[in-house]
Amino acid sequence: MSKKGTILSGMRPTGKLHLGHLIGVLDNWKQLQDEYNCIFEVADWHALTTKYEDTTQLQDNIRGQVIDWIAAGIDPERSIIFVQSHVPEIAELNLLLSMIVSVSRLERNPTYKEQVQELGVKDSIPFGLLEYPVLQAADILVFKGTTVPVGEDQLPHIEITRELARRFNHLYGETFPEPEAKLGEVTKLLGLDGRKMSKSYGNSIYLADSPEEIARKVKSMVTDPQRIRLKDPGNPEVCSVYSYHKLFTPDRVEEVGEGCRNATLGCMDCKKILADSIVDYLAEIHEKRRELEANPEIVDEILAEGAKKARAIAKETLTQVRTAMNLR
């Protein structure tokens, strides 16, 4: 089957991956491998935009992230998996693209404004934070990516990539395709406390969690606050546990919902059903994780081969870029 184009996507290695990453991103990537030439980047340079002070966990985070990707079904035989800093051509293209974009354009990026406010760095803004979209554009354009799967919050970054591709092509000749954003249906998973699942909130179930840890965490989940006693009827639609049942126990969701409404199923029994279902759902991932953790050389070989393939593509692009800009 002929492929639709080239996809470039990635994640910053800032910590363990959780169920939200699996349901919202990795399951989508897994399907895209059948339709596109996929290139998946461990974006370690991007991680430094907000985590530059302490890099002691960076290598462990990179390895853990790659293990989670492969265990979740990202196939190094069908996709290129590489670490961003292992492809120095990205940094060179980032430098060259930074020459053709204005500071004022980057300052208008709404994501940048939000991050400055969230991080509280208004008086000491790192240049890397401002230039984040340019580095992201280099990630995409160095592989001549045609499609970028993103959430709505990343659309402004993709528009900057498209602008840079157009401007470069206008100044130096047709070199880059203008990548299209691919907005998929993103399944958002609530955290244990009912807020968005996030590493920073400490409310996540991680792909690396043991069955015992999963059971403990599910037991702590927030349920319908109006259901105080077992005999009180509940409203499953306001219960975080029920929202998980829709994803992980679809064959029993009606039974669970009715049991909650009729007060014939207690919250702890409901949580036990869910915990067992999540453990079953992650069983294959856990088995693959154990295999990769026991054989770290497999991950090393995958990343070395991924960097080799990625650099071959990037070198060819940079040759074209240098020729177009009369840098050879």
Phi and psi restraints in degrees (value plus and minus 20) as a CYANA .aco file:
   2 SER   PHI     -92.1   -52.1
   2 SER   PSI     123.5   163.5
   3 LYS   PHI    -104.0   -64.0
   3 LYS   PSI     132.4   172.4
   4 LYS   PHI     -97.1   -57.1
   4 LYS   PSI     -41.5    -1.5
   5 GLY   PHI     139.4   179.4
   5 GLY   PSI    -183.8  -143.8
   6 THR   PHI    -130.8   -90.8
   6 THR   PSI     109.0   149.0
   7 ILE   PHI    -125.5   -85.5
   7 ILE   PSI     114.4   154.4
   8 LEU   PHI    -140.8  -100.8
   8 LEU   PSI     103.7   143.7
   9 SER   PHI    -167.4  -127.4
   9 SER   PSI     145.9   185.9
  10 GLY   PHI    -190.0  -150.0
  10 GLY   PSI     159.7   199.7
  11 MET   PHI    -161.2  -121.2
  11 MET   PSI     130.2   170.2
  12 ARG   PHI    -101.0   -61.0
  12 ARG   PSI     113.1   153.1
  13 PRO   PHI    -102.3   -62.3
  13 PRO   PSI      59.1    99.1
  14 THR   PHI    -128.9   -88.9
  14 THR   PSI     -13.0    27.0
  15 GLY   PHI     133.0   173.0
  15 GLY   PSI    -192.4  -152.4
  16 LYS   PHI     -83.8   -43.8
  16 LYS   PSI     128.3   168.3
  17 LEU   PHI    -109.5   -69.5
  17 LEU   PSI     123.2   163.2
  18 HIS   PHI    -137.3   -97.3
  18 HIS   PSI    -198.4  -158.4
  19 LEU   PHI     -78.4   -38.4
  19 LEU   PSI     -52.5   -12.5
  20 GLY   PHI     -81.8   -41.8
  20 GLY   PSI     -59.7   -19.7
  21 HIS   PHI     -85.3   -45.3
  21 HIS   PSI     -59.1   -19.1
  22 LEU   PHI     -85.6   -45.6
  22 LEU   PSI     -71.4   -31.4
  23 ILE   PHI     -92.3   -52.3
  23 ILE   PSI     -59.5   -19.5
  24 GLY   PHI    -106.2   -66.2
  24 GLY   PSI     -44.8    -4.8
  25 VAL   PHI    -148.1  -108.1
  25 VAL   PSI     -78.4   -38.4
  26 LEU   PHI     -85.1   -45.1
  26 LEU   PSI     -58.5   -18.5
  27 ASP   PHI     -81.8   -41.8
  27 ASP   PSI     -54.2   -14.2
  28 ASN   PHI     -89.6   -49.6
  28 ASN   PSI     -66.3   -26.3
  29 TRP   PHI     -76.7   -36.7
  29 TRP   PSI     -63.0   -23.0
  30 LYS   PHI     -76.2   -36.2
  30 LYS   PSI     -62.5   -22.5
  31 GLN   PHI     -91.6   -51.6
  31 GLN   PSI     -56.1   -16.1
  32 LEU   PHI     -84.0   -44.0
  32 LEU   PSI     -45.4    -5.4
  33 GLN   PHI     -79.4   -39.4
  33 GLN   PSI     -45.6    -5.6
  34 ASP   PHI     -98.1   -58.1
  34 ASP   PSI     -41.0    -1.0
  35 GLU   PHI    -129.6   -89.6
  35 GLU   PSI     -45.0    -5.0
  36 TYR   PHI    -149.9  -109.9
  36 TYR   PSI     141.1   181.1
  37 ASN   PHI     -98.7   -58.7
  37 ASN   PSI      91.2   131.2
  38 CYS   PHI    -123.4   -83.4
  38 CYS   PSI     114.9   154.9
  39 ILE   PHI    -146.6  -106.6
  39 ILE   PSI      99.5   139.5
  40 PHE   PHI    -136.4   -96.4
  40 PHE   PSI     105.9   145.9
  41 GLU   PHI    -131.0   -91.0
  41 GLU   PSI     110.7   150.7
  42 VAL   PHI    -105.4   -65.4
  42 VAL   PSI      84.2   124.2
  43 ALA   PHI    -106.8   -66.8
  43 ALA   PSI      54.2    94.2
  44 ASP   PHI     -91.4   -51.4
  44 ASP   PSI     -53.6   -13.6
  45 TRP   PHI     -85.0   -45.0
  45 TRP   PSI     -61.4   -21.4
  46 HIS   PHI     -81.2   -41.2
  46 HIS   PSI     -53.4   -13.4
  47 ALA   PHI     -82.0   -42.0
  47 ALA   PSI     -48.4    -8.4
  48 LEU   PHI     -92.9   -52.9
  48 LEU   PSI     -33.9     6.1
  49 THR   PHI     -85.0   -45.0
  49 THR   PSI     -47.4    -7.4
  50 THR   PHI    -145.5  -105.5
  50 THR   PSI     -26.9    13.1
  51 LYS   PHI    -147.7  -107.7
  51 LYS   PSI      15.3    55.3
  52 TYR   PHI     -96.9   -56.9
  52 TYR   PSI     -40.4    -0.4
  53 GLU   PHI     -89.8   -49.8
  53 GLU   PSI     -56.2   -16.2
  54 ASP   PHI    -152.0  -112.0
  54 ASP   PSI      90.7   130.7
  55 THR   PHI    -131.3   -91.3
  55 THR   PSI      -5.1    34.9
  56 THR   PHI     -82.5   -42.5
  56 THR   PSI     -48.5    -8.5
  57 GLN   PHI    -118.4   -78.4
  57 GLN   PSI     -17.6    22.4
  58 LEU   PHI     -79.7   -39.7
  58 LEU   PSI     -68.4   -28.4
  59 GLN   PHI     -86.2   -46.2
  59 GLN   PSI     -58.8   -18.8
  60 ASP   PHI     -83.9   -43.9
  60 ASP   PSI     -59.3   -19.3
  61 ASN   PHI     -86.0   -46.0
  61 ASN   PSI     -59.1   -19.1
  62 ILE   PHI     -81.7   -41.7
  62 ILE   PSI     -69.7   -29.7
  63 ARG   PHI     -83.0   -43.0
  63 ARG   PSI     -64.8   -24.8
  64 GLY   PHI     -82.3   -42.3
  64 GLY   PSI     -58.3   -18.3
  65 GLN   PHI     -86.6   -46.6
  65 GLN   PSI     -63.9   -23.9
  66 VAL   PHI     -84.4   -44.4
  66 VAL   PSI     -60.3   -20.3
  67 ILE   PHI     -79.7   -39.7
  67 ILE   PSI     -64.5   -24.5
  68 ASP   PHI     -83.4   -43.4
  68 ASP   PSI     -61.8   -21.8
  69 TRP   PHI     -79.0   -39.0
  69 TRP   PSI     -71.0   -31.0
  70 ILE   PHI     -86.4   -46.4
  70 ILE   PSI     -61.7   -21.7
  71 ALA   PHI     -82.5   -42.5
  71 ALA   PSI     -50.7   -10.7
  72 ALA   PHI    -102.5   -62.5
  72 ALA   PSI     -25.4    14.6
  73 GLY   PHI      94.5   134.5
  73 GLY   PSI     -12.7    27.3
  74 ILE   PHI     -98.6   -58.6
  74 ILE   PSI      94.7   134.7
  75 ASP   PHI    -117.8   -77.8
  75 ASP   PSI      92.4   132.4
  76 PRO   PHI     -84.9   -44.9
  76 PRO   PSI     -33.3     6.7
  77 GLU   PHI     -99.2   -59.2
  77 GLU   PSI     -43.0    -3.0
  78 ARG   PHI    -130.8   -90.8
  78 ARG   PSI     -37.8     2.2
  79 SER   PHI    -151.2  -111.2
  79 SER   PSI     136.1   176.1
  80 ILE   PHI    -113.3   -73.3
  80 ILE   PSI     104.8   144.8
  81 ILE   PHI    -137.2   -97.2
  81 ILE   PSI     103.2   143.2
  82 PHE   PHI    -168.8  -128.8
  82 PHE   PSI     143.3   183.3
  83 VAL   PHI    -116.3   -76.3
  83 VAL   PSI     110.2   150.2
  84 GLN   PHI     -71.7   -31.7
  84 GLN   PSI     -66.9   -26.9
  85 SER   PHI     -91.0   -51.0
  85 SER   PSI     -28.3    11.7
  86 HIS   PHI    -104.2   -64.2
  86 HIS   PSI     -22.0    18.0
  87 VAL   PHI    -143.2  -103.2
  87 VAL   PSI      64.0   104.0
  88 PRO   PHI     -83.1   -43.1
  88 PRO   PSI     -38.7     1.3
  89 GLU   PHI     -79.9   -39.9
  89 GLU   PSI     -47.7    -7.7
  90 ILE   PHI     -82.8   -42.8
  90 ILE   PSI     -62.8   -22.8
  91 ALA   PHI     -84.9   -44.9
  91 ALA   PSI     -58.2   -18.2
  92 GLU   PHI     -85.6   -45.6
  92 GLU   PSI     -63.8   -23.8
  93 LEU   PHI     -86.6   -46.6
  93 LEU   PSI     -56.4   -16.4
  94 ASN   PHI     -77.5   -37.5
  94 ASN   PSI     -64.8   -24.8
  95 LEU   PHI     -80.7   -40.7
  95 LEU   PSI     -66.4   -26.4
  96 LEU   PHI     -87.4   -47.4
  96 LEU   PSI     -58.7   -18.7
  97 LEU   PHI     -88.6   -48.6
  97 LEU   PSI     -50.7   -10.7
  98 SER   PHI     -85.2   -45.2
  98 SER   PSI     -39.1     0.9
  99 MET   PHI     -94.2   -54.2
  99 MET   PSI     -40.4    -0.4
 100 ILE   PHI    -134.6   -94.6
 100 ILE   PSI      -3.2    36.8
 101 VAL   PHI    -147.9  -107.9
 101 VAL   PSI     124.0   164.0
 102 SER   PHI    -110.8   -70.8
 102 SER   PSI     133.9   173.9
 103 VAL   PHI     -81.1   -41.1
 103 VAL   PSI     -61.0   -21.0
 104 SER   PHI     -81.8   -41.8
 104 SER   PSI     -55.1   -15.1
 105 ARG   PHI     -85.9   -45.9
 105 ARG   PSI     -62.1   -22.1
 106 LEU   PHI     -88.7   -48.7
 106 LEU   PSI     -53.9   -13.9
 107 GLU   PHI     -89.7   -49.7
 107 GLU   PSI     -40.7    -0.7
 108 ARG   PHI    -101.8   -61.8
 108 ARG   PSI     -27.7    12.3
 109 ASN   PHI     -83.8   -43.8
 109 ASN   PSI      96.9   136.9
 110 PRO   PHI     -82.1   -42.1
 110 PRO   PSI     -51.5   -11.5
 111 THR   PHI     -86.0   -46.0
 111 THR   PSI     -58.4   -18.4
 112 TYR   PHI     -81.9   -41.9
 112 TYR   PSI     -65.8   -25.8
 113 LYS   PHI     -80.7   -40.7
 113 LYS   PSI     -61.3   -21.3
 114 GLU   PHI     -85.4   -45.4
 114 GLU   PSI     -61.8   -21.8
 115 GLN   PHI     -87.8   -47.8
 115 GLN   PSI     -58.8   -18.8
 116 VAL   PHI     -78.8   -38.8
 116 VAL   PSI     -62.7   -22.7
 117 GLN   PHI     -88.7   -48.7
 117 GLN   PSI     -65.0   -25.0
 118 GLU   PHI     -84.1   -44.1
 118 GLU   PSI     -60.1   -20.1
 119 LEU   PHI    -103.7   -63.7
 119 LEU   PSI     -32.4     7.6
 120 GLY   PHI      44.0    84.0
 120 GLY   PSI      21.2    61.2
 121 VAL   PHI    -136.2   -96.2
 121 VAL   PSI       9.3    49.3
 122 LYS   PHI     -75.2   -35.2
 122 LYS   PSI     -55.7   -15.7
 123 ASP   PHI    -114.7   -74.7
 123 ASP   PSI     -21.7    18.3
 124 SER   PHI    -168.8  -128.8
 124 SER   PSI      42.6    82.6
 125 ILE   PHI     -97.0   -57.0
 125 ILE   PSI     101.4   141.4
 126 PRO   PHI     -84.9   -44.9
 126 PRO   PSI     119.6   159.6
 127 PHE   PHI     -81.0   -41.0
 127 PHE   PSI     -54.5   -14.5
 128 GLY   PHI     -80.8   -40.8
 128 GLY   PSI     -51.7   -11.7
 129 LEU   PHI     -89.1   -49.1
 129 LEU   PSI     -62.7   -22.7
 130 LEU   PHI     -84.3   -44.3
 130 LEU   PSI     -60.2   -20.2
 131 GLU   PHI    -109.8   -69.8
 131 GLU   PSI     -17.1    22.9
 132 TYR   PHI     -67.1   -27.1
 132 TYR   PSI     -67.0   -27.0
 133 PRO   PHI     -84.9   -44.9
 133 PRO   PSI     -47.0    -7.0
 134 VAL   PHI     -91.7   -51.7
 134 VAL   PSI     -62.6   -22.6
 135 LEU   PHI     -83.6   -43.6
 135 LEU   PSI     -59.1   -19.1
 136 GLN   PHI     -84.0   -44.0
 136 GLN   PSI     -58.9   -18.9
 137 ALA   PHI     -83.1   -43.1
 137 ALA   PSI     -59.8   -19.8
 138 ALA   PHI     -83.4   -43.4
 138 ALA   PSI     -60.4   -20.4
 139 ASP   PHI     -73.8   -33.8
 139 ASP   PSI     -67.1   -27.1
 140 ILE   PHI     -95.3   -55.3
 140 ILE   PSI     -68.6   -28.6
 141 LEU   PHI     -93.6   -53.6
 141 LEU   PSI     -48.5    -8.5
 142 VAL   PHI     -84.8   -44.8
 142 VAL   PSI     -43.8    -3.8
 143 PHE   PHI    -124.5   -84.5
 143 PHE   PSI     -12.0    28.0
 144 LYS   PHI      30.2    70.2
 144 LYS   PSI      27.2    67.2
 145 GLY   PHI     -82.8   -42.8
 145 GLY   PSI     117.3   157.3
 146 THR   PHI    -124.2   -84.2
 146 THR   PSI     -40.2    -0.2
 147 THR   PHI    -160.5  -120.5
 147 THR   PSI     115.2   155.2
 148 VAL   PHI    -149.8  -109.8
 148 VAL   PSI      89.7   129.7
 149 PRO   PHI     -93.3   -53.3
 149 PRO   PSI     101.4   141.4
 150 VAL   PHI    -163.4  -123.4
 150 VAL   PSI     143.8   183.8
 151 GLY   PHI    -107.3   -67.3
 151 GLY   PSI     149.0   189.0
 152 GLU   PHI     -79.6   -39.6
 152 GLU   PSI     -50.9   -10.9
 153 ASP   PHI     -86.8   -46.8
 153 ASP   PSI     -39.1     0.9
 154 GLN   PHI    -115.6   -75.6
 154 GLN   PSI     -22.0    18.0
 155 LEU   PHI     -78.3   -38.3
 155 LEU   PSI     -59.9   -19.9
 156 PRO   PHI     -79.3   -39.3
 156 PRO   PSI     -54.0   -14.0
 157 HIS   PHI     -88.4   -48.4
 157 HIS   PSI     -60.1   -20.1
 158 ILE   PHI     -86.6   -46.6
 158 ILE   PSI     -54.3   -14.3
 159 GLU   PHI     -85.8   -45.8
 159 GLU   PSI     -57.0   -17.0
 160 ILE   PHI     -84.9   -44.9
 160 ILE   PSI     -59.9   -19.9
 161 THR   PHI     -79.8   -39.8
 161 THR   PSI     -64.9   -24.9
 162 ARG   PHI     -83.5   -43.5
 162 ARG   PSI     -60.7   -20.7
 163 GLU   PHI     -83.0   -43.0
 163 GLU   PSI     -63.1   -23.1
 164 LEU   PHI     -85.7   -45.7
 164 LEU   PSI     -59.3   -19.3
 165 ALA   PHI     -82.0   -42.0
 165 ALA   PSI     -65.1   -25.1
 166 ARG   PHI     -83.5   -43.5
 166 ARG   PSI     -64.1   -24.1
 167 ARG   PHI     -85.8   -45.8
 167 ARG   PSI     -63.5   -23.5
 168 PHE   PHI     -81.0   -41.0
 168 PHE   PSI     -66.5   -26.5
 169 ASN   PHI     -82.0   -42.0
 169 ASN   PSI     -57.6   -17.6
 170 HIS   PHI     -87.3   -47.3
 170 HIS   PSI     -61.3   -21.3
 171 LEU   PHI     -97.0   -57.0
 171 LEU   PSI     -59.6   -19.6
 172 TYR   PHI    -142.8  -102.8
 172 TYR   PSI     -21.8    18.2
 173 GLY   PHI      88.5   128.5
 173 GLY   PSI     135.5   175.5
 174 GLU   PHI     -79.8   -39.8
 174 GLU   PSI      94.0   134.0
 175 THR   PHI    -150.7  -110.7
 175 THR   PSI     -63.6   -23.6
 176 PHE   PHI    -133.3   -93.3
 176 PHE   PSI     123.9   163.9
 177 PRO   PHI     -96.5   -56.5
 177 PRO   PSI     135.7   175.7
 178 GLU   PHI    -110.9   -70.9
 178 GLU   PSI      89.1   129.1
 179 PRO   PHI     -89.0   -49.0
 179 PRO   PSI     127.8   167.8
 180 GLU   PHI    -122.7   -82.7
 180 GLU   PSI     119.1   159.1
 181 ALA   PHI     -95.0   -55.0
 181 ALA   PSI     121.3   161.3
 182 LYS   PHI    -134.7   -94.7
 182 LYS   PSI      83.4   123.4
 183 LEU   PHI    -111.3   -71.3
 183 LEU   PSI      90.8   130.8
 184 GLY   PHI    -118.4   -78.4
 184 GLY   PSI     153.0   193.0
 185 GLU   PHI     -97.8   -57.8
 185 GLU   PSI      90.6   130.6
 186 VAL   PHI    -113.5   -73.5
 186 VAL   PSI     103.1   143.1
 187 THR   PHI    -107.8   -67.8
 187 THR   PSI      95.7   135.7
 188 LYS   PHI    -115.3   -75.3
 188 LYS   PSI     112.0   152.0
 189 LEU   PHI    -129.4   -89.4
 189 LEU   PSI     110.0   150.0
 190 LEU   PHI     -94.0   -54.0
 190 LEU   PSI     133.3   173.3
 191 GLY   PHI    -100.4   -60.4
 191 GLY   PSI     159.0   199.0
 192 LEU   PHI     -80.3   -40.3
 192 LEU   PSI     -47.7    -7.7
 193 ASP   PHI    -118.1   -78.1
 193 ASP   PSI     -13.0    27.0
 194 GLY   PHI      71.6   111.6
 194 GLY   PSI     -30.5     9.5
 195 ARG   PHI    -105.7   -65.7
 195 ARG   PSI     157.2   197.2
 196 LYS   PHI     -77.6   -37.6
 196 LYS   PSI     117.1   157.1
 197 MET   PHI     -88.0   -48.0
 197 MET   PSI     103.7   143.7
 198 SER   PHI    -173.6  -133.6
 198 SER   PSI     120.1   160.1
 199 LYS   PHI     -79.5   -39.5
 199 LYS   PSI     -56.6   -16.6
 200 SER   PHI     -89.7   -49.7
 200 SER   PSI     -43.5    -3.5
 201 TYR   PHI    -107.4   -67.4
 201 TYR   PSI     -32.7     7.3
 202 GLY   PHI      44.4    84.4
 202 GLY   PSI      12.8    52.8
 203 ASN   PHI    -142.4  -102.4
 203 ASN   PSI      11.7    51.7
 204 SER   PHI    -131.2   -91.2
 204 SER   PSI     131.6   171.6
 205 ILE   PHI    -122.6   -82.6
 205 ILE   PSI      98.0   138.0
 206 TYR   PHI    -111.0   -71.0
 206 TYR   PSI     132.7   172.7
 207 LEU   PHI     -83.5   -43.5
 207 LEU   PSI     -44.1    -4.1
 208 ALA   PHI    -108.1   -68.1
 208 ALA   PSI     -25.2    14.8
 209 ASP   PHI     -84.6   -44.6
 209 ASP   PSI     120.2   160.2
 210 SER   PHI     -93.2   -53.2
 210 SER   PSI     141.9   181.9
 211 PRO   PHI     -74.4   -34.4
 211 PRO   PSI     -58.5   -18.5
 212 GLU   PHI     -85.5   -45.5
 212 GLU   PSI     -60.7   -20.7
 213 GLU   PHI     -87.5   -47.5
 213 GLU   PSI     -58.7   -18.7
 214 ILE   PHI     -82.1   -42.1
 214 ILE   PSI     -65.4   -25.4
 215 ALA   PHI     -81.1   -41.1
 215 ALA   PSI     -61.8   -21.8
 216 ARG   PHI     -83.3   -43.3
 216 ARG   PSI     -63.4   -23.4
 217 LYS   PHI     -88.5   -48.5
 217 LYS   PSI     -62.9   -22.9
 218 VAL   PHI     -82.3   -42.3
 218 VAL   PSI     -57.3   -17.3
 219 LYS   PHI     -80.1   -40.1
 219 LYS   PSI     -48.2    -8.2
 220 SER   PHI    -108.8   -68.8
 220 SER   PSI     -21.7    18.3
 221 MET   PHI     -86.0   -46.0
 221 MET   PSI     128.9   168.9
 222 VAL   PHI     -94.4   -54.4
 222 VAL   PSI     114.9   154.9
 223 THR   PHI    -138.1   -98.1
 223 THR   PSI    -189.0  -149.0
 224 ASP   PHI     -79.5   -39.5
 224 ASP   PSI      94.3   134.3
 225 PRO   PHI     -85.7   -45.7
 225 PRO   PSI     -37.4     2.6
 226 GLN   PHI    -103.0   -63.0
 226 GLN   PSI     -34.6     5.4
 227 ARG   PHI    -113.8   -73.8
 227 ARG   PSI      76.3   116.3
 228 ILE   PHI    -113.5   -73.5
 228 ILE   PSI     -62.2   -22.2
 229 ARG   PHI    -131.7   -91.7
 229 ARG   PSI     139.0   179.0
 230 LEU   PHI     -77.2   -37.2
 230 LEU   PSI     -57.2   -17.2
 231 LYS   PHI     -99.4   -59.4
 231 LYS   PSI     -26.5    13.5
 232 ASP   PHI     -97.1   -57.1
 232 ASP   PSI     108.9   148.9
 233 PRO   PHI     -87.7   -47.7
 233 PRO   PSI     124.4   164.4
 234 GLY   PHI    -133.2   -93.2
 234 GLY   PSI     152.9   192.9
 235 ASN   PHI    -137.2   -97.2
 235 ASN   PSI      79.7   119.7
 236 PRO   PHI     -82.2   -42.2
 236 PRO   PSI     -44.5    -4.5
 237 GLU   PHI     -88.8   -48.8
 237 GLU   PSI     -36.6     3.4
 238 VAL   PHI    -125.6   -85.6
 238 VAL   PSI      -7.4    32.6
 239 CYS   PHI    -126.6   -86.6
 239 CYS   PSI     105.5   145.5
 240 SER   PHI     -80.1   -40.1
 240 SER   PSI     -57.3   -17.3
 241 VAL   PHI     -81.7   -41.7
 241 VAL   PSI     -61.1   -21.1
 242 TYR   PHI     -85.5   -45.5
 242 TYR   PSI     -56.5   -16.5
 243 SER   PHI     -82.5   -42.5
 243 SER   PSI     -51.6   -11.6
 244 TYR   PHI     -92.1   -52.1
 244 TYR   PSI     -58.5   -18.5
 245 HIS   PHI     -78.1   -38.1
 245 HIS   PSI     -55.5   -15.5
 246 LYS   PHI     -81.3   -41.3
 246 LYS   PSI     -49.2    -9.2
 247 LEU   PHI    -113.2   -73.2
 247 LEU   PSI     -60.9   -20.9
 248 PHE   PHI    -123.5   -83.5
 248 PHE   PSI     -37.9     2.1
 249 THR   PHI    -154.8  -114.8
 249 THR   PSI      37.0    77.0
 250 PRO   PHI     -80.0   -40.0
 250 PRO   PSI     -47.7    -7.7
 251 ASP   PHI     -95.4   -55.4
 251 ASP   PSI     -33.4     6.6
 252 ARG   PHI    -140.7  -100.7
 252 ARG   PSI     -12.9    27.1
 253 VAL   PHI     -85.0   -45.0
 253 VAL   PSI     -57.7   -17.7
 254 GLU   PHI     -86.2   -46.2
 254 GLU   PSI     -62.4   -22.4
 255 GLU   PHI     -79.8   -39.8
 255 GLU   PSI     -65.8   -25.8
 256 VAL   PHI     -85.1   -45.1
 256 VAL   PSI     -63.7   -23.7
 257 GLY   PHI     -80.9   -40.9
 257 GLY   PSI     -65.0   -25.0
 258 GLU   PHI     -85.9   -45.9
 258 GLU   PSI     -59.9   -19.9
 259 GLY   PHI     -81.4   -41.4
 259 GLY   PSI     -55.1   -15.1
 260 CYS   PHI     -90.8   -50.8
 260 CYS   PSI     -67.7   -27.7
 261 ARG   PHI     -83.9   -43.9
 261 ARG   PSI     -56.1   -16.1
 262 ASN   PHI    -113.4   -73.4
 262 ASN   PSI     -20.4    19.6
 263 ALA   PHI      40.4    80.4
 263 ALA   PSI      12.4    52.4
 264 THR   PHI    -121.0   -81.0
 264 THR   PSI     -26.5    13.5
 265 LEU   PHI    -147.5  -107.5
 265 LEU   PSI      98.4   138.4
 266 GLY   PHI     -94.9   -54.9
 266 GLY   PSI     138.0   178.0
 267 CYS   PHI     -81.0   -41.0
 267 CYS   PSI     -58.6   -18.6
 268 MET   PHI     -88.5   -48.5
 268 MET   PSI     -58.2   -18.2
 269 ASP   PHI     -86.2   -46.2
 269 ASP   PSI     -59.3   -19.3
 270 CYS   PHI     -80.1   -40.1
 270 CYS   PSI     -62.7   -22.7
 271 LYS   PHI     -88.7   -48.7
 271 LYS   PSI     -54.8   -14.8
 272 LYS   PHI     -83.7   -43.7
 272 LYS   PSI     -62.8   -22.8
 273 ILE   PHI     -79.9   -39.9
 273 ILE   PSI     -64.3   -24.3
 274 LEU   PHI     -85.2   -45.2
 274 LEU   PSI     -67.0   -27.0
 275 ALA   PHI     -77.9   -37.9
 275 ALA   PSI     -64.8   -24.8
 276 ASP   PHI     -82.1   -42.1
 276 ASP   PSI     -58.0   -18.0
 277 SER   PHI     -87.9   -47.9
 277 SER   PSI     -60.9   -20.9
 278 ILE   PHI     -85.4   -45.4
 278 ILE   PSI     -62.0   -22.0
 279 VAL   PHI     -80.2   -40.2
 279 VAL   PSI     -63.8   -23.8
 280 ASP   PHI     -83.6   -43.6
 280 ASP   PSI     -60.6   -20.6
 281 TYR   PHI     -81.9   -41.9
 281 TYR   PSI     -56.5   -16.5
 282 LEU   PHI    -114.7   -74.7
 282 LEU   PSI     -19.2    20.8
 283 ALA   PHI     -76.8   -36.8
 283 ALA   PSI     -66.5   -26.5
 284 GLU   PHI     -87.0   -47.0
 284 GLU   PSI     -58.5   -18.5
 285 ILE   PHI     -83.5   -43.5
 285 ILE   PSI     -63.6   -23.6
 286 HIS   PHI     -81.9   -41.9
 286 HIS   PSI     -60.8   -20.8
 287 GLU   PHI     -83.6   -43.6
 287 GLU   PSI     -63.2   -23.2
 288 LYS   PHI     -87.9   -47.9
 288 LYS   PSI     -56.7   -16.7
 289 ARG   PHI     -82.3   -42.3
 289 ARG   PSI     -64.6   -24.6
 290 ARG   PHI     -80.1   -40.1
 290 ARG   PSI     -60.3   -20.3
 291 GLU   PHI     -83.7   -43.7
 291 GLU   PSI     -64.0   -24.0
 292 LEU   PHI     -91.1   -51.1
 292 LEU   PSI     -57.3   -17.3
 293 GLU   PHI     -87.2   -47.2
 293 GLU   PSI     -52.5   -12.5
 294 ALA   PHI     -98.2   -58.2
 294 ALA   PSI     -37.4     2.6
 295 ASN   PHI    -150.9  -110.9
 295 ASN   PSI      51.3    91.3
 296 PRO   PHI     -80.6   -40.6
 296 PRO   PSI     -42.4    -2.4
 297 GLU   PHI     -84.5   -44.5
 297 GLU   PSI     -44.7    -4.7
 298 ILE   PHI     -83.6   -43.6
 298 ILE   PSI     -65.2   -25.2
 299 VAL   PHI     -84.6   -44.6
 299 VAL   PSI     -62.6   -22.6
 300 ASP   PHI     -78.4   -38.4
 300 ASP   PSI     -64.2   -24.2
 301 GLU   PHI     -86.1   -46.1
 301 GLU   PSI     -59.8   -19.8
 302 ILE   PHI     -82.9   -42.9
 302 ILE   PSI     -64.3   -24.3
 303 LEU   PHI     -90.3   -50.3
 303 LEU   PSI     -57.1   -17.1
 304 ALA   PHI     -84.9   -44.9
 304 ALA   PSI     -64.3   -24.3
 305 GLU   PHI     -87.7   -47.7
 305 GLU   PSI     -58.1   -18.1
 306 GLY   PHI     -83.7   -43.7
 306 GLY   PSI     -62.8   -22.8
 307 ALA   PHI     -84.0   -44.0
 307 ALA   PSI     -59.0   -19.0
 308 LYS   PHI     -81.5   -41.5
 308 LYS   PSI     -67.4   -27.4
 309 LYS   PHI     -86.7   -46.7
 309 LYS   PSI     -62.9   -22.9
 310 ALA   PHI     -83.8   -43.8
 310 ALA   PSI     -62.1   -22.1
 311 ARG   PHI     -86.4   -46.4
 311 ARG   PSI     -55.3   -15.3
 312 ALA   PHI     -80.4   -40.4
 312 ALA   PSI     -62.2   -22.2
 313 ILE   PHI     -88.9   -48.9
 313 ILE   PSI     -66.2   -26.2
 314 ALA   PHI     -84.6   -44.6
 314 ALA   PSI     -58.9   -18.9
 315 LYS   PHI     -82.1   -42.1
 315 LYS   PSI     -61.6   -21.6
 316 GLU   PHI     -83.2   -43.2
 316 GLU   PSI     -62.3   -22.3
 317 THR   PHI     -83.8   -43.8
 317 THR   PSI     -63.9   -23.9
 318 LEU   PHI     -86.8   -46.8
 318 LEU   PSI     -51.7   -11.7
 319 THR   PHI     -81.1   -41.1
 319 THR   PSI     -64.3   -24.3
 320 GLN   PHI     -85.0   -45.0
 320 GLN   PSI     -60.9   -20.9
 321 VAL   PHI     -84.5   -44.5
 321 VAL   PSI     -66.5   -26.5
 322 ARG   PHI     -83.6   -43.6
 322 ARG   PSI     -60.1   -20.1
 323 THR   PHI     -83.9   -43.9
 323 THR   PSI     -63.9   -23.9
 324 ALA   PHI     -82.9   -42.9
 324 ALA   PSI     -55.1   -15.1
 325 MET   PHI    -113.5   -73.5
 325 MET   PSI     -12.7    27.3
 326 ASN   PHI      38.3    78.3
 326 ASN   PSI      21.4    61.4
 327 LEU   PHI    -121.0   -81.0
 327 LEU   PSI     -15.6    24.4
